[in-house]
């Protein structure tokens, strides 16, 4: 099987035709998605493309830091929502959480 045979290839190509986002914005969005979805190959390619398009390494690092922080926030919010849905009342002292 080849990637060219899948609809996803056509969808990815269509994103290059978007006129309301700059190339820089597209690069950062793509990088945020690939890093948070844990695709090392895709992330490496995105970083290469970002560097080749003139985005400084410092900006790429900051973008990855933002994606990491947002992902951490989502993870924490999801866990807290699950705790709430289960009706759990956790007591946390000195970094350790237990049922009271």
C-alpha positions in Angstrom: 0.0 0.0 0.0 1.1 3.5 -0.7 0.2 6.7 1.0 -0.8 8.2 -2.3 -3.7 5.8 -2.5 -5.4 7.1 0.6 -7.8 10.0 0.9 -5.7 11.5 3.7 -3.0 12.4 1.1 -5.5 14.4 -0.8 -6.7 16.1 2.3 -3.2 17.1 3.3 -2.5 18.5 -0.2 -5.7 20.5 0.1 -4.5 22.2 3.2 -1.7 23.8 1.2 -4.4 25.6 -0.8 -5.8 27.4 2.3 -5.5 31.1 1.8 -6.5 32.5 5.2 -3.5 31.1 7.0 0.2 31.9 6.4 2.7 29.2 5.8 4.1 29.9 9.2 0.7 29.4 10.9 0.2 26.1 8.9 3.6 24.9 10.0 2.9 25.6 13.7 -0.5 24.0 13.6 0.9 20.9 11.9 3.7 20.7 14.4 1.4 21.0 17.4 -0.8 18.2 16.0 2.1 15.8 15.2 3.9 16.3 18.5 0.8 15.8 20.6 -0.2 12.8 18.5 3.3 11.3 19.1 4.4 10.8 15.5 8.1 11.2 15.6 8.5 10.8 11.8 5.8 13.4 11.1 7.2 15.8 13.8 10.7 15.5 12.4 9.4 16.3 8.9 7.4 19.3 10.3 10.4 20.6 12.1 12.6 20.3 9.0 9.9 22.1 6.9 9.6 24.8 9.5 13.3 25.4 9.5 13.5 25.4 5.7 10.7 27.9 5.6 12.7 30.3 7.7 11.1 29.8 11.1 13.9 30.2 13.8 14.7 27.2 16.0 13.8 29.3 19.1 10.2 29.8 17.7 9.9 26.1 17.0 11.0 25.3 20.6 8.4 27.8 21.9 5.7 26.3 19.8 6.5 22.8 21.1 6.5 24.1 24.6 3.0 25.7 24.1 1.7 22.4 22.6 3.2 20.5 25.6 1.6 22.9 28.1 -1.8 22.8 26.4 -1.6 19.0 26.2 -0.7 18.8 29.9 -3.6 21.1 30.8 -6.0 18.9 28.8 -4.7 15.8 30.5 -5.2 17.3 34.0 -8.6 18.6 33.1 -9.7 15.2 31.8 -8.5 13.5 35.0 -10.2 16.0 37.2 -13.4 15.6 35.1 -13.2 11.8 35.6 -12.7 12.2 39.3 -15.7 14.5 39.5 -17.9 12.0 37.4 -16.9 9.2 39.7 -17.9 11.3 42.7 -14.5 10.9 44.2 -13.3 13.3 46.9 -9.5 13.1 46.8 -7.4 14.8 49.5 -4.0 15.9 48.4 -1.2 16.7 50.8 2.5 17.2 50.0 1.9 16.0 46.4 0.2 12.7 47.4 -3.5 12.2 46.8 -5.6 9.6 48.6 -9.3 9.0 49.3 -10.2 10.6 52.7 
